[in-house]
Amino acid sequence: MSNTVSAASPLDLESPAVPAEPSAPAWAAVFSLSLGVFGLVTAEFLPASLLTPMAADIGVSVGIAGQAVTATAVVGAIAGLATAIVTRGIDRRIVIWALTGSLIVSSLLAAAATSLTSLLLARVLLGIGLGGFWSMVAATAMRLVPPSALPRAMALVFTGVSVATVSAAPIGAYLGELWGWRVVFVLSAITGVVALAAQVATMPRLRAQGSPDVRTLLRLLGRPSIALVLAGIVVVISGHFAGFTYIRPFLEQIPRLSVEAISLVLLAYGVGGFLGNLAGSAITVRSAKASVIFGAFSIAAMGIVLLLVGSSTLGSAIAVGFWGFAFGALPVGFQTWLVRVTPEEEAESAGGLLVAAFQIAIASGAVFGGLLVDGFGTLGVIAYATAATLLGGIGVLALGSRSPERIGTGKVASVH
């Protein structure tokens, strides 16, 4: 995720500071949420661009260092499910502030890490902030604007995702080479400080509403149409992140690119992801499942290209760029598909399951990828990514025809 996605249904909007239907949208507060999203997604993606120097500095293999991604994903999955339940009764702005604060602390701990243990501790803390923030951000935005302004508000929030997706990996790789990977994490902490300051200055009081519990989650998991979406996420997204987590070692070892060239390739991946998000949104208007199938099969195709001509600088660069484009279609497809098969009153709980499924997929992808890259080299992890995304696409194509895709009303698809 990780590459993470959130969905929400309208909450009871009664609040001392924010009426049920705000007459004027609180755009500054919505923008502060976008800053928080940008900071969290940037921190999540940094290890992909800094993995080699991080591993060398703390004295572990690249595969072991990649478990920094796993730690964030596992904890993020738990936090995505638990945050709304654990924080019942707490002003939502305070929860948002605390989750953004975890970005600051985790980035500083990562910058100071001298061992794998200290690095994993930092990434665990990031997982709490990441999973919790994503499980709440859409519902929070819904309480800051009137219904007519909600689509614009969600677009503004998730602009932070698009910017982070395009910039985090290439800028992280470049600045890491220029100043060192620790400085990059300090800059990540500074980004968190800016986001937190904006949130403190602009977020109104948002009294906690509703009584989420575990029973709702279990009931949703028992529905075949929802289970199919979640299974598709686990298979396809795990394949993607197995490859993406170790893309820098692949580019270093197979086409033997310089750090500067790797930064440009990762920039192409990010730009491709941004454009793929737009393309996926257009496909999803007609069929969310078609967007998922398109993204999964396209990643598998790019994996095959890397296996066949990955030693070519141009071939690997083009394949990674189109890989980013293919992945961009997946979050919006999975998100919208889940919302369309979920009753509107349970969409927020379904969003928590979506966060968990994405984080589990990221974690399993990083684990399998680490084992494969240490045991078989970077070509092994690309082969796994190809097989997993191909299998997931085939599964959605075969089983999805039996699952109706209900077009929901009044629901917003939001992408991480």
Secondary structure, DSSP 4 states (H G I P E B T S, - for coil): --S------PPP---SSS-SS-SS--HHHHHHHHHHHHHHHHHHHHHHHHHHHHHHHHT--HHHHTHHHHHHHHHHHHHHHHHHHHTTTS-HHHHHHHHHHHHHHHHHHHHH--SHHHHHHHHHHHHHHHHHHHHHHHHHHHTTS-GGGHHHHHHHHHHHHHHHHHHHHHHHHHHHHHH-HHHHHHHHHHHHHHHHHHHHHHPPP--------HHHHHHHHTSHHHHHHHHHHHHHHHHHHHHHHTHHHHHHHSS---HHHHHHHHHHHHHHHHHHHHHHHHHHHH-HHHHHHHHHHHHHHHHHHHHHHTTSHHHHHHHHHHHHHHHHHHHHHHHHHHHHTS-GGGHHHHHHHHHHHHHHHHHHHHHHHHHHHHHH-HHHHHHHHHHHHHHHHHHHHHHHTTS-----SS------
